Amino acid sequence: HLRVMLEGQAAEGVRETLLAVAVAINLARQERY
């Protein structure tokens, strides 16, 4: 059970990181134009 919980937390962390990266890329694109 612990393993599943840890994997779930890791997946959430990856998801949040990808969202942060996507936002940063969008901001960078807006600044260029």
C-alpha positions as CSV (number, residue, x, y, z in Angstrom):
1,H,0.0,0.0,0.0
2,L,2.8,2.4,0.8
3,R,4.4,1.8,-2.6
4,V,1.2,2.8,-4.4
5,M,0.9,5.9,-2.3
6,L,4.5,6.9,-3.0
7,E,4.0,6.3,-6.7
8,G,0.8,8.4,-6.7
9,Q,2.7,11.3,-5.0
10,A,5.5,10.9,-7.6
11,A,3.0,11.1,-10.4
12,E,1.4,14.2,-8.9
13,G,4.9,15.8,-8.6
14,V,5.6,15.0,-12.3
15,R,2.3,16.4,-13.3
16,E,2.9,19.7,-11.4
17,T,6.4,20.0,-12.8
18,L,5.1,19.5,-16.4
19,L,2.4,22.1,-15.8
20,A,5.0,24.6,-14.4
21,V,7.2,23.9,-17.5
22,A,4.3,24.5,-19.9
23,V,3.4,27.8,-18.2
24,A,7.1,28.9,-18.3
25,I,7.2,28.0,-22.1
26,N,4.0,29.9,-22.7
27,L,5.3,33.0,-20.9
28,A,8.6,32.8,-22.8
29,R,6.7,32.6,-26.1
30,Q,4.5,35.6,-25.2
31,E,7.6,37.7,-24.3
32,R,9.2,37.0,-27.7
33,Y,6.3,38.3,-29.8
